[in-house]
Amino acid sequence: MSLVEREFVPAWRNHDFRLVPAAFVAWGGTLAGLRLGWWAAGISGAVAVLLSAVMLARRRTRWVGAAGALLVLGLVVALPTAWRIRSAEQDVLAQAAARGMTVTLRVEVTERPRPIHSAGYADQQAGTRSVAIDTRVEAATVDGRPLDSAGRVLLLAPVAGWGGLLPGQEVTALARLAPTRGGELTAAVAYLRGPPVDVTAAPWWQRAAAALRAGLHELCAVLPEEPAGLLPGLVLGDTSALPQQVEQEFTESGLTHLMAVSGGNVAIICGAVLLLCRLLRIGPRVSAVAAGLCLCGFLVLVGPAPSVLRAGVMGGVALLALGLGRRGSALPALAFSVCVLVAWDPVMAADFGFALSVFATAGLVLLAPRWADSLVRRGVPPGYAEGIAVPLAAFVVTAPVIAGMAGTVSLVSVVTNVLAAPVVAPVTVLGVLATVVGPWWPGAGHVLVHLADPEARWLITVARHGARAPGAVLTWPGGWWGGLCAAGLLVLAVVALRFRRARILVAVALVVVLLLVVPARVLKPGWPPGGWAMVECDVGQGDAVVLATAEPGRAVVVDTGPEPGPVDECLRRLGVDRVPLLVLSHLHADHIGGLSSVFEGRAVGAIAVGPGRAPAWAWQQVSEEARTRHVPLLELSEGQQLEWPGLSLDVLGPRYVTARSAAEQDGTAINNSSVVLRATTSAGRVLLTGDVELAAQADLLAEGVDLHADVLKVPHHGSRYSLPQFLAAVGARAAMISVGAGNGYGHPAKSTVDVLGTLGVLVTRTDVDGDTAVLPSDGGPVVARRGEPRGPPR
């Protein structure tokens, strides 16, 4: 349990539940209104008012306060909240968005821009090239005609010019409107291309907070890349400099909550201030005021995220109770914060971050102390008991939300959180001190950052090993039904563990599962198979091919997948620590997104590309990576031959290269400019085709290029844009399709798979087979499948 909660919770049995019904009404009624319509909020509020009237009529003194709170919140949900939802649904901008109109907007920024992480093709804004900004409309015009709207608009804009905006600033922009996805108070989504116009100054406190955040990033520059990116995430929730591989590892190991500022951070900061005041023998009222001032400053520093506001309101209530000398249960503070925040901003009712924060706090307040007491009674030392009970309670109450939100459940989160817990408070306090002290005393700031470095490295180590543990992430049905199923299973498990016979049955079931799963996942024959010549890595919706040389640990890599992490894991499994050449067939995000992770723990000789330089952002990213890593950047041209012991590459294309301006606009043109390679390996010839489509394939056929190969890397993830004549000309025995499970592009196309089938070709797919290897044999190449495909994209 956190320090602040411990300060105000005498025992788990003394909780006051009278505000809980009001919180349920506020949250549930508002959520119903957002999902179903304003009328659902009105009905929910009316039902709450009727229930409160019944409770008041029975005149039970104990529940008078609960009935009064229920009455007030019922009226709020039935009237103001329902009205706000109705106004958003009928806003004039919502009607304009339905017609895709272009409008001129004057808006006020309400939250800091959030980077959008995505991977896709050239016609998509990939990586962190765009941001999402929540705004409130001040004025809107169409062709000079004003529109009467005061609603909310979500801006999707380029990072350049928009990424540095701060809450409180007003800007003007020309935007194309699109409808929202529903379940929000946002009237429209606005797509922006140009820079902001007529930008006003941000409030002084926002400028000061931005300067402090920038100062922390500058201080962290003295650390290696991963700790330097993680420390601002732990302290401020700012993951803009965090490598995507580390972010993915934190997600898969169940530690992502550490980078979402919430109650834990507030508890640590306020707890540290209260502890200092106690050591200085300062009275409770002055201590509460000091902690309250630090709390306000911290909230401004990190920004008004839903989880932060929930924790801030709850912490403020707790500090007020301390100042008044009334130490009560944390549960009324939690319920009060839910009521206030949902009434103030109904959108929080549908925010996953807010839900995770509330559920986690409820688990720490209601379950963790009880479970810790139970462990102590069984002989577990108190400190260890709390260290086990806290992450276990947090896992139990948040797992259904995470399962429904992400479609996955981390099976290692309890262990990783136990291992991470000892360093979370020190690294948070050191990071906050560095943020505050750094601008005035840089030397002291650097010392504090260096002191926080070992803790950050430990968290990265825990997350990395947790994410790589066999079966670390369990794929689960997403959406509401998936969350409800997970909640039902957890409730059954918790109830069953209360009975001795049920505990025995659960233990037997776990043993059976372990006997079935462990041999299949851990004790199965090792991967990779000996003597492999080529491996198609399962990197999701993208490409990554590894070609072995005759020297152990040395291999050529062609493409890197859509994101850091998967290609690194594949190379680690293969034992590759030297990459003499890294080839990028073309510059789409699903082929270059994992570029940085190829360098993790490996020596890379050079990066090779084709003649294409589009899209411009991707070329800039590749050039910057090569310059940062001090690796030469080479251009491959038709007719080149590259050789290593046991491996040679012939560059067959591209023979289809368009003008750069056309390629910038046309994803098909970029695909057709892919580098085409013929690799001669110990298992035979392999044709690597990138994403070439119809025009490039036709050019290769027309010029009589020798395409014959034993193994074909099927172009463009098996899309329908493949010529049957091209596939037949290769004459391959095996065709390998690199494709992501559940992708939205329709890959692989049935027509392409059917053509390969009629040609008698063995077809493998990474979404079904996982990593796929090609081995030499006397009768020709042999294909081996790892059989653990990556789950659907999250």
N, C-alpha and C positions, 0 to 999 in steps of 0.2 A: 504494500500500500504506500502511496506517496506521502511525503513529509507533511504537506498542508492537510491532506485528509486525516492523517494521524493526529494532527493538532486539534482537529475539531470532531473526531469520532471517538467517543469513549468506549464503545463496544458495539459489535454488529447487532446485538439484540435490542439496542435502545433507539433504533431508527423510528422516525416519525413518518408515516405513510400518508398523512392526510392531504398533502399536495399532489400525490401521484395521480389520482383520478383526473384532476384538472390538467396535468401535463399530458396524460393520454388523450384527453379530449382535444387539447390545443394541437398536438402533433397529429393525431389520427384524423381529426376533422379537416385540418388544413391539407394534409396529404390527399385525402379523398377529394377535396375540392380541386386540387391541382391535377390529379389524374383523371377524374371523372367529369368535372365541371363545377361551376360555382354553386349550383343547386345542391351538390353533395355536401359542401361545407355548410350550407344553410340548414340542411336536414340534420347533420351531425350536431350542430350547435343547438338546434331546437330540442333534440333528444336530451342533450346534456342539461338544458334548462329545466326540462320536465323532471329528470332524475334528481336534480338539486331541490326542486320544489317538494318532491316526495320525501327526501331526506330531511328537509327543514320541517315538514309537517309532522314527522315522527318525534321531533324535539329531543334528539339524543345529544347531550352536551358535547360529547367527545367528537361528534362528526359535524358540529355546526360550522367550524372553520372550513372543513373539507367541502361542505355543501355550498358555503359562500364562495369559495374559490371556483368550484365547479360552475356556479351560476355566472360569475363574472366571465370566465373563459368561454362558457357556452354562448353568452351574448356576443363576445368578441368574434368568435368563429362564425356565428350565424349572421352578424351584421357587417362590421368593417372588413373582415377577411374575405367573406363571400363577395362583397362589393368590389374589393381590389382585384380579385380573380376575374370577376365579370368584366371589369373595366379593361383588364389586359386582353381578355378574349375578344373584346369588341373594339379595341384600339384601332384608329384609322391606319396606323402603320402596319398592323397585322393584315388589314385588307389590301394595303399596297404591296405587302410582301407576297401575298397569294397571287398577285399579278406580275411579280418580278420587276417592279418599277425601280427606276433610278431616282434617288432623292438627294437633296443637300441637307445634311444633318449638322446641327449645333448641339454637342453633347458635353456632359460633365463626366469625367472618369470617376468611377466609384471604387474600383479595386485595381491593384497593380496588374500590369499585363502578365498573362500566363503563357509560357512557351508551349507550342503545339509540337509534340513529337510524333512523327509519322514517317512511314516509308512507302514509297510508291514510285510512280513513273514520272516522266518529265513534266507532264501536264498537271502534276500535283505539287503543292508546296511541301517539300520534304524536309526531314530533319527538324531543325529549329529555325526555319526560315520564316515562320509566321507566328503571330501571337493572338490570343483571345483577350478581349478587353470588355469588362462589364461597364456600361455607361447608362446615364439617365438623360433623356432627351430634353433639351432646352427649347429647341425650335427645329422645325422641319419644313422644307419647301419643295415643291415639284414645279419646275418651269416658272419659278417666281411666285407660285401660288402657295400660301402658307397652309400647313396641315395642323389641325388642333390635336396635338399629342403631347403627353407628359410621361409616356411609358418608358420602359427599359429597352435597350437595344444592345445586342452582343456584337461587337466589332471583331471581324477576322481580318487582320491587317499584316503587312510585311513587318519584319523586325526593324528594318531600317526606318527611322523616324518615329516609329510607334512603340518600340520596345522600352524606351526610357521614360514614358509618361508616368505621372504620379497621380494618386487620388486627389481630387479637388481641382485639377486642371480642366479647362474647357477648350475644345477644339472644334473645327469645322472641317467637313470632308464630304466629297461626292461618293455615294455608295449605292451599290446594287443590292436590293433587299431580297431576302428569301425567307420562307416560313420557318418557324422554330419547330423543334421536335415534339413540343407539347410538354405538359407537366411543369411549366415554369410561368413566371410573371413577365417573361420577356416577350415584347410585342413582335420583334423581328430579328433576324440575323443579317448583318450588313457586311458585304464583301467590299474591301477597299483595295485600291491599287496605288493611288498617289500618296504623297506625304500629307501630314496634318497641316491645316492652315489656321491662322489667327489663334495660336496657342497662348493661353494665359499662364501666368506663374502659379505654381503650386503653393499651398500654405507653407509657412516657414518650418513647421514641425515635420511636414512630409519631406521637405528638402533636407532637413537635418537628419532624418531617418535614412534617406537615400544615401547621404554622404557617409553615414556610419556603416551601412551595408557595403558600399563600395570600398570603404577602408578595410573591412574584414577580408574582402577578396584580395586586396593588395597585400595585406599582411600574410595571407595564406600562400602567396606566390612563392615564398621561400621553401615551401614543402613540395614533395613529389605530387604528381598530377592527381592521383586518387584521393589522398588525404586532403589536399588543397580544395578539391571539389566537394568532399564530404562534410568538412567542418562547417561551412555556411549552411549546408542542408540540415545538420543536426541542431544548429543554434537558431537559425532564422527561417528554416524551411525553404531556403533558396538553393535549388538543385541545378541552376543554369550552367554551372561549371563542372557538374558531376558527370564523369563518363557514363554512357548509357549501359555499358556492361555492368558497372557497379550497381547502378540503379536497378537493373534487372535481377541481379543477384540478391539484393535486399528484398525485392518483391517475392522471389521464389523461396527465400529462407524465412519469410514471415517477419522481417525487420523493417519493412517500409514505413511503419508508423513512427519510427524514430526520426524520419525526415519530414513529418507532417506536424508542425508545431501545434500542441494542444495542451491538455491538462497536465501531462508529465512535465513539460517545460515550465509551465506556470508554477506547478508545485515545487519544482527544484529552485526556481528563482526566489519565490516568496519564502520557501523554507530556509534557504540560505540567509536571507535577510533576517528572518525571525530568529534563526540560530545565532547570528551575529549580535542581534539586539539582546538576546538572552545572556550571551557571554559578557556583554557590556552592562548587564543588569539594568536595562531600560524597561520601563513599565509596559504593560500589554497595550495600552491605548497608543502610546507613541510608536511602539513596534508595529501596530496595525497600520498607522498612518504611513510609516516609512515603507512597509511592504506594499501598501496601496499605491504609493507614488512610483515605486519600482515597477509594479504591475502595469500601471497606465503607460509608463515609458516603454515597457516591453511590448505592449499591444500596439503602440504606434510604430515601433521599430519593425515588427514582423508583418503588420498589415491585418486588416479585418477579415480573415478567413473564418468560415463558420465554426470550425473546431476551436479556433483561438477565441472567438467571441463567447462560445459556450464556456470555455475554461475561465475566461476573464470575468464573466458575470458570476460564475460559481465562486471563484476566488474572492471577488469583491464582497459577496454575501458572507463568506466565511470570515474575512478580515473584519467586516462590520460586526459580526457576532463576537469576535475576539475583543474589539474595541469597546463593545457594550458589556463585556463580561458574561456573554451568554453562549457558551460553547455547546452547540447542539449537533445533531446528526448532519452528515453531509448530504443525506438523501433529500431533505427539503431544499437545500441549496441547489442540488441538481435539478429537481422538479421545477423550482422557481426559475432557474436559468432557461429551461426548455420553454416554459410558458412565456417568459418575457421575449426571448429571441424569436420564437415562432410568431408571436403576435406582432413584433416589430418588423420582421422580414419573413413572410410566409414561405419564400423559396427555400429556406433552411429545412423545412419539413421534408423536402425531396432530395436533400444533399447527402451523398453517401459519406462524406467526411464528417458531417455533423452526426449522422447515425452511428458511425463507428466510434466517435468520441463519446457519445452518450452511453452507448452499450458498454464500452470498455470501462468507463467510470462506474456505471452501475455494477458491473461485475466485480470491480475492485472494492466497492463499498459493501455489497451484499454477500458475495461468495468468498472472496479471498480471505477475510478475517476468519470466517467460519472454518474453511478448509485448513487454514494455518493452525487454528486451535486444535482441530482434529489430528493433524500430523504431530503437534507437540504432545498431545495425550498418548500418542503411539511411540514416543521416545525420540522424535526428530528434534534436534536443537532449534530454538525459536528462529534464529537468523536464517537457517537453511529451510525451515518450514515456510517462512514468508517468501523466500526466493523461489520455491517450487509453486506455492499456491498462487502468487500474483500472476505469472505468465500463463499458468494453467487456466485461471479464471478468465483472463483476458482472451485466451484462445477460444474457450467454450462459448463466450457470449458474442464474440465478433466473427467466428467462423461462418455462421449462416449468412451474415451480411456480405462477407468477402466471397463466399461461394456463389451467391446470387449475382454479385457485381462483376466478378472476374471469371467465373466458371472454373475456378481452381480452389484447392485447399492445400495449404502447406502442412505437411506432416512432421516437419522438423521445427516448427515455430516455437514450441514450448522449450525445446533444448537450446535453440539459438538465443531466445530471450533470456533464459537463465544465465547463459554464458556472457551475454551482452550487458546484463543489468549492472554489474559492479562499476562499469566505466561510464555509464550514461550520465550520471549526475556530475562527476568531475569534468568530463569533456564539455558539458553544457555550461557550467559555471566558468570554466577557463575561457570558453569561446565568447561568452557575454562580456566578461571582463576585458578580453582583447578588443572586442568591438567598441567598448566605451573608452578604454584607455588609449588605444592605438592612435587616434587622431592627435592627441595631445602629447603622447610620449611613445613614439614609434619603437624605441628600443625595448621598453617594457612590453609593448604589444607583441613584438617578435618573440620575446621570451615566453609569453603566455601561449602563443601559437605553437612553439616548439614543445612546450609541456603538454599540450593537447594532442600532439602528433602520435605518440604511442597508443593512446586510447582510440583515436580514429583508425589507426592501422589494425588494432585488435578487432574492432567492429567489422572492418573490411574482410579480415581473415575469417571471422565467424560466419559472415554472410556468404563468402565464397565457398567455404567447405560445406556449409549447410545446403546451398543451392546445388552442389555437385554430388550430394549424397544420393545413393540409389533410391528412387521412389520419393524424392523430396517433395514433389508437387503431384497432387492427385487431381486429374481432370474431373470436373463435376458439372452437371447441367446448370447453365446460367439462368438468370431471370428470377422472377418471383417464386416459381415452382421449385427451382433448384434451392433457393434459400430456405423455403418452407420445409423441404425434405431434409436438408441438413439440420435445421432446427429441431425437427421431429426426432431424428436419430440421436442427437445430442441429449435431448430431454429424456428419451428412453434409456440411454446409457447412464445418465446421472441418477435417474430413479432406480434403475436396476442395481447399481452399485451400492445402494442402501441395504440390500438384502443379501445374506450370505450365499444362498444357493445361486442367486443371479450373478454374484461376483464370480463364482466358480464357472458358470456357463460362459461369462464374458472372457475369463482367462483361457478356457478351452478354445473358444472361438479365435482369440488372438493367436494362440499357439498354432491352430490349423492354418490361419492366414499366413503366419510367418513361414510355416513349412511349405506352403504353396508359392508364396511370393519370393522369399529369399533365394531358394534354388533357381527360380526363373530369372531373377534380376541381378543377383549378386554372385551366386556360385555357378552360373552358367559358363560355358566355354568362353575364354577370353576374346576380346576384340582389340585389335583387328586380327583377321586370320593371317597366318604367316605367309610371307612372300607376296603380299598384295602389290598390285601395280598401279591401281587407280581407285579412288574412293569418291563417290558422289556424296557430299555431306548433307545431312538433313538440316537445313537452316531456315525452314519455313518457306514462305513465298519468295524465293530468290534462288540464286545459283552459288555454289562453291564446290570446286573440283580440286582434288589433290592428286598429283602425279608423282610417284616414287622414283627416285634415282637408285643407282646401285649402292650408294652409301647410306648406311642406317641413319635415321633421323634427319635426312635431307630430302626435301621434296619441293616441287614447283606447285604453286597455288594459282588457280584461275578463278577469279571472282571471289567475293567475300560475304555474300548474303545481305539481307536487308538491315541487320542491326548487329552491334557488337555482342559478343557472347557465344552464340551457337558455333561460329566457325572456330573460335578459340577452343571451345570444348572438343570439337571434332579433331583438331590438330593435336590436342593433348592426348586424346585417346589413341591417336596414331603414333604418338611419340615423336612428332616432328618438332625439332628445335632449331633447324636452319632452313631458310627459304631463299634459295639463290635468286629466284625471280618470282614476283607477284604480278600476274597479268590481270588487268581489268578489261574485260571484253568491250564494254561500253560504259557510259557514265550514268545509267539509271540507278536510282537509290537502292533497288533490290539486288544490285551487283556490287555496290561500293559501300553500303551502309556499315559493314563490319570491318572496314579497312583498319581501323585503329587497333582492334583486338588481335590481328595477325601478329602485331609486334610484341604482344604480351609474352615476355620470357623467351623471345626468339630473335635470331639474327636474320635480317632481311637484306639481300644483296641489292635489289633494285625493284622499282615499280615500272611496269610497262603498260602502255595504253596504245590505242589506235589513233588515227588522224582526227577523230571527232573531238570537239571541245564543248559540246553542248550536253546538258544544260550548263549555263555559266556558273551557277552556284556549286555544281558538283565538281567542275574542273577546278574551281578555286579551292574547294575542300581537299581534293586530291593533291594539288600543288602545295598547299599549306602543310599537309601531313608529310609529304616527302621532304619539304624544307625543314620542318620541325625534327624529323627523325634523321636528318642528314643522310638521306638515301637518294641516289640518282633517279631521275625520272626519264624513262626512255620512250621513244615512239617506234612502234612496230610497223613495218611496211611489207607489202606483198612480195613474196619471193625470199624473205629472210629465213635462215635456218639457225636454230639454237641447239646446242648439244651439251649434255652432261653424261657422266658414266651411266649407262643403262637407260637413257632417255634422250630423245631428240624431238624438237618441235619445228614444224614447217608452217610458215604463215601463208595461208591461202587467200586471205582477204583482210579487210573489206575491198571488194571491187566495186561496191555501190556506195559512193560518198556524195552527199548533197551539199549545197551551199550552207554555210553556218546559219544564216538567217532563217532558212527553211527548217533546219534541224532544231533550232530553238523553239519553233512553234509546233513541230510535228513529232510525236513520240514514235510513230512508225519509222520516220526517217532516221531517228537515233538508233532504233533497233536494227535497221538495215546496215548501219555503219559498224556493227559489231565485228570484233576481230574473230576470224575463223581460223582455227588451228588443227593441224593433223599431228597427233602425238604418236611416236613409235615407242612402245613400252615393252616390257618383258612378256606381257600378255597379248601383244599384237597391236594393231593400229586402233587409235581412238580419234574420232572426229568430234571436235568441240566447236559448237556453232553459235554460242552466245544466244542472242534473240533474233537472229536474221529471219525476215519474213519473206513474202512472196517475191518481191522485186529482187532482193539480194540472192535468193535461192535461184531464181531464173537466170541471173547474170552468171552465177557459178556454173550452171548447167550449159549455158550458151557458149561460154569460153572453154568448155571441155576440160575443166579442172578435174584432176583425179580425186574423187570423193570417196573412193572405196575404203572401208574401215570395218574392223571386227566389232567395234562398239560405237554407238552413236549417242552423243548427248543431245537429246531431242531439242530442237530450237524452241525458244520462247515458252518454256514450261508446258509444252504440248498443246499450245493454242491451235485454233483451227486454221491459222495462216501458215500452213505448210503444204507444199506441193507434193502430191503423191509421187510424181516423177523424181523429185529430189530425194525423198525417203527411199525409193527403190534403187536409185543410183548408188547410194551408200552401200547397200547389200550387207547390212550389219547382222550379226547374230543376236546381239542384245542392244536394246534401246533404253536409255535411262532418262527418266523425267524427274526434274527437281521441281517440286510443287508443294505449296503449303496446305495443310489440312483446313477444310472449311473456307478456302479463299473465295472472294466475291467476284472473281474474274471468269469463272467457268472453266478453269484449267484443271486437268487436261481435257481437251475437247474430245467427245466421243468419236467424232469423225477421224481424228488423227490416230487415236488408239486403235480404231477399227482397221485403218489402212495398214498400220504396223502389224496387226494380227493377221491380216490376209497375206502379208509378206513372210509370215512364219518367224517373226522376230520375237524374242523374249522381252517383255516390257516390264520394267521395274519403276516404282514410284516412291519417292521419299515420304510422301504423306501416308503411305501404307507400310512401306518396308523399312523406314528409317535410313540410317547410313547404309550405303550399298557399295560393296567392293568388287573389283574385278581382279581375278587371279589367273596366272598362267597354268596350263595343263597340256598334256600331250595331245588332247583332242581339240584344243582351242581354248579361248577364254572361258573361265568359270565365274559365275556371279554368286556372291555371298551377301546375305542381308543381316543387318544388326537387329532389326525387328522391334525397335523402340522409337517410332516416329514422334516428332514433337506434336504437342496438342494444338488445337485451333488457336488462331491469333486472339490476343486479349485486347 
